[in-house]
Amino acid sequence: MPYLQLEVTKQYSTETKQRLAKRMGEIFSAIMHADVKRITITIRTLGEGAIWRCGEGDPTPAAILMCDVRAGRSPEVREEFAKKLIEVCNEMLELEKNQLNVEFTQHTGDEMYHQWMGRLSDNWSPDENSSGYK
């Protein structure tokens, strides 16, 4: 953990998705104070007409970013993180304003096993090692 799952309707090149994943990892590491090696990112293209946001009138095309994270960050930190991810996704994927929503599911550390660590994760701590983002 964390596991960031972005679902979109348009096709993007592997290079674009790799650059976006790198940027998302850097942002997560810096804002959420976590080792970048923990982060896994999925970018799924579901195809045109696959994601809709309901509201007044007809549903409109949407995108969604689900963030499975270890519990412990304040609402303010999660909000800052969501805003920065939306900014980067809108820029790199040319999403429409208000098209992307971000949702969080929070877990205790022992709900994730990392093979590279050889054990279950610790609970999140604000003192955890992170790398800055630019």
C-alpha atoms as one frame of an Amber mdcrd trajectory, in Angstrom:
protein
   0.000   0.000   0.000  -0.628   2.606  -1.256  -2.448   1.477  -4.330  -3.665
   4.222  -6.678  -6.163   3.070  -9.314  -6.969   5.564 -12.066  -9.785   4.704
 -14.455 -10.203   6.742 -17.630 -12.026   6.401 -20.946  -9.315   7.507 -23.418
  -6.253   5.618 -24.674  -2.817   6.933 -23.690   0.656   5.807 -24.741   2.726
   3.647 -22.434   5.200   6.523 -22.145   2.477   8.949 -21.025   1.200   6.467
 -18.449   4.734   5.829 -17.185   5.425   9.576 -16.822   2.102  10.035 -15.036
   2.789   7.103 -12.695   6.209   8.550 -11.849   4.717  11.969 -11.119   1.886
  10.489  -9.036   4.422   8.485  -7.030   6.550  11.563  -6.393   3.501  13.542
  -5.269   2.312  10.744  -3.006   5.729  10.321  -1.426   6.118  14.028  -0.717
   2.634  14.975   0.459   1.633  11.739   2.170   5.121  11.098   3.668   5.717
   7.576   2.431   8.605   5.726   0.827   8.091   5.877  -2.949   8.984   2.152
  -3.177   5.665   1.323  -1.472   3.515   2.877  -4.215   1.727   0.876  -6.901
  -0.239   2.690  -9.606  -2.727   1.272 -12.092  -3.973   3.275 -15.076  -6.939
   1.515 -16.648  -8.508   2.511 -19.935 -12.108   1.350 -19.771 -13.113   2.834
 -23.110 -15.520   5.465 -24.317 -18.858   5.389 -22.539 -17.559   3.305 -19.618
 -17.509   5.893 -16.783 -20.349   8.319 -16.108 -21.111  10.957 -13.496 -24.775
  11.413 -12.694 -26.314  14.785 -11.981 -28.955  17.120 -13.303 -29.839  16.073
 -16.835 -27.900  13.406 -18.686 -24.850  11.711 -17.137 -21.507  13.132 -18.279
 -18.204  11.340 -18.997 -16.082  10.939 -15.866 -12.819   9.557 -14.507 -12.114
   8.165 -11.053  -9.006   7.748  -8.927  -9.303   5.304  -6.039  -6.580   5.635
  -3.404  -6.005   2.752  -0.982  -3.736   4.215   1.688  -2.624   3.529   5.216
  -4.738   5.424   7.739  -3.404   8.358   9.734  -3.207  11.376   7.432  -5.364
  14.369   8.251  -8.260  15.382   6.000  -6.241  18.480   5.053  -3.297  16.383
   3.851  -5.575  14.059   1.865  -7.298  17.080   0.322  -3.962  18.659  -0.678
  -2.908  15.322  -2.202  -6.185  14.946  -4.132  -5.972  18.483  -5.517  -2.379
  17.981  -6.697  -3.237  14.650  -8.348  -6.213  16.196 -10.133  -3.993  19.030
 -11.372  -1.377  16.615 -12.746  -3.929  14.216 -14.287  -5.844  17.071 -15.910
  -2.610  18.446 -17.365  -0.997  15.198 -18.542  -4.165  13.411 -19.709  -6.043
  16.518 -20.873  -9.071  15.683 -18.741 -11.922  18.160 -18.569 -12.296  20.291
 -15.446 -14.494  18.478 -12.893 -14.137  15.165 -14.760 -11.919  13.409 -12.165
 -12.980  12.484  -8.638 -10.607  11.111  -6.006 -11.759   8.656  -3.330  -9.817
   7.286  -0.363 -10.009   3.955   1.424  -7.862   3.863   4.543  -6.272   0.718
   5.997  -4.047  -0.334   8.850  -0.533  -1.284   7.786  -1.029  -4.972   8.508
  -3.520  -5.188   5.638  -0.669  -5.054   3.081   2.246  -7.383   2.529   5.217
  -6.131   0.491   7.381  -8.820  -1.046  10.417  -6.495  -1.125   9.984  -5.834
   2.607   9.405  -9.501   3.408   6.697  -8.657   5.927   3.439  -6.881   6.568
   3.588  -3.086   6.481   3.844  -0.940   9.565   1.095   1.519  10.357   1.743
   4.908   8.777   3.778   7.405  10.793   4.466  11.065  10.003   8.172  10.296
  10.521   8.241   7.812   7.639  10.932   8.345   5.014   9.791  10.125   1.866
  11.360  11.762  -1.139  10.421  15.266  -2.180   8.626  16.237  -5.353   9.237
  19.105  -7.669
